[in-house]
């Protein structure tokens, strides 16, 4: 029976990162994957959907540019778009596989082994691997579970992955549907609404049980996203509840009930169900192992389960289900097993991005979260129309919003950027949050000109009372306020 220092089950983002970090400790590692290397971070998930989004954004921007020259937009080939997405997925998957292959001719040659098969813990230190009809058992000092997640199914809906689909089935369509309803107005549902409406070929309906989409986001963020969706023809079913869905004559018919008690029926070509994901836990261990689970996933303490030598990372836990978080947890678990982390795993400085129109990037707390925590804060908001780079790009839609503590230290609580280049504008702030620093370090940093990040510098200077634009002027474009005990007041320097 072959023995390893570490066995990692699942070669998605978190599992792959864990295996590679273990090599740094010169440990003998077995990485097991039953489907495809990269997991949902590459296939039917983050990379594929974001490639769709990039191509959709490109198509939308191209159509708008043609209006300047009075040129009619050419037709869009679904097969060409789909081929491009599949190329992107193949490129990333191939690179991950090539990387492991080339490690065989490196100093790590005798440390890393990769197996394709279904893995199951039969004891805390024994793992059964089934590959076709072949079965083997290996031993491990430590085990990291990183089997990821899959789209959540609603049993009352006729999901067949052809007409009523999840994010896994949507990749297999052969053409743009003329109409589509999306069940779920969270991040993924809104991203797909943005993608398909952006191509201009699909009439999109979006079911939202509340009075606005993305209920966890600040109102000013949601207003921009909703306005752009509706300008692209998206029908947002606000304050509605799906009471019935069926496949009728090769199409999808669904009935909604609104909060006022009224009902309405709609008929569309396709439906996308986007109501979250569930952890892949089925038959992952025998009863002898005894890992505790909750409704949200595996119960863990700083990535360690109740079984001392078994760790769980990524979508298996109740933490944030993001690729970058999964990779962080995978590396951290290895550092706990074979070393000593420099500091405890924290999530306060995790950067996020929502691929909407426009893109939305954030780090730390937003105003909604700060209020829920009872935190008094200062907040400065600066519209893109004051930033030279946004003006040069001829797209000034969006804003930068920075939250700091309401005291002399003005430690950064969070930042939200809505608009072009949003994702590239937040990393410096993420570092300062992780260091528990104030805003002074950003005040005198010389940013390249013209750049979107100049807007961050202006926000900081405004909070320090030495901005180029004064908050007593341009009130429709900039604001500097204090939120204390449930009320706002303008900050006047």
Secondary structure as GFF3:
##gff-version 3
##sequence-region A 1 493
A	DSSP	beta_strand	3	9	.	.	.	ID=ss1
A	DSSP	alpha_helix	13	24	.	.	.	ID=ss2
A	DSSP	beta_strand	29	33	.	.	.	ID=ss3
A	DSSP	three_ten_helix	39	41	.	.	.	ID=ss4
A	DSSP	alpha_helix	46	66	.	.	.	ID=ss5
A	DSSP	three_ten_helix	67	69	.	.	.	ID=ss6
A	DSSP	alpha_helix	78	103	.	.	.	ID=ss7
A	DSSP	beta_strand	112	116	.	.	.	ID=ss8
A	DSSP	beta_strand	118	123	.	.	.	ID=ss9
A	DSSP	beta_strand	126	131	.	.	.	ID=ss10
A	DSSP	beta_strand	134	145	.	.	.	ID=ss11
A	DSSP	beta_strand	149	151	.	.	.	ID=ss12
A	DSSP	beta_strand	164	165	.	.	.	ID=ss13
A	DSSP	three_ten_helix	169	172	.	.	.	ID=ss14
A	DSSP	beta_strand	179	183	.	.	.	ID=ss15
A	DSSP	alpha_helix	187	198	.	.	.	ID=ss16
A	DSSP	beta_strand	203	207	.	.	.	ID=ss17
A	DSSP	alpha_helix	219	231	.	.	.	ID=ss18
A	DSSP	beta_strand	235	237	.	.	.	ID=ss19
A	DSSP	beta_strand	240	248	.	.	.	ID=ss20
A	DSSP	beta_strand	251	258	.	.	.	ID=ss21
A	DSSP	beta_strand	263	268	.	.	.	ID=ss22
A	DSSP	beta_strand	270	273	.	.	.	ID=ss23
A	DSSP	beta_strand	277	279	.	.	.	ID=ss24
A	DSSP	beta_strand	293	294	.	.	.	ID=ss25
A	DSSP	beta_strand	297	298	.	.	.	ID=ss26
A	DSSP	beta_strand	310	312	.	.	.	ID=ss27
A	DSSP	three_ten_helix	314	316	.	.	.	ID=ss28
A	DSSP	alpha_helix	323	338	.	.	.	ID=ss29
A	DSSP	beta_strand	351	354	.	.	.	ID=ss30
A	DSSP	beta_strand	360	364	.	.	.	ID=ss31
A	DSSP	alpha_helix	367	372	.	.	.	ID=ss32
A	DSSP	beta_strand	377	383	.	.	.	ID=ss33
A	DSSP	three_ten_helix	384	386	.	.	.	ID=ss34
A	DSSP	alpha_helix	388	392	.	.	.	ID=ss35
A	DSSP	beta_strand	399	405	.	.	.	ID=ss36
A	DSSP	beta_strand	412	418	.	.	.	ID=ss37
A	DSSP	three_ten_helix	422	424	.	.	.	ID=ss38
A	DSSP	alpha_helix	427	434	.	.	.	ID=ss39
A	DSSP	alpha_helix	440	443	.	.	.	ID=ss40
A	DSSP	alpha_helix	454	463	.	.	.	ID=ss41
A	DSSP	beta_strand	478	484	.	.	.	ID=ss42
A	DSSP	beta_strand	487	490	.	.	.	ID=ss43
###
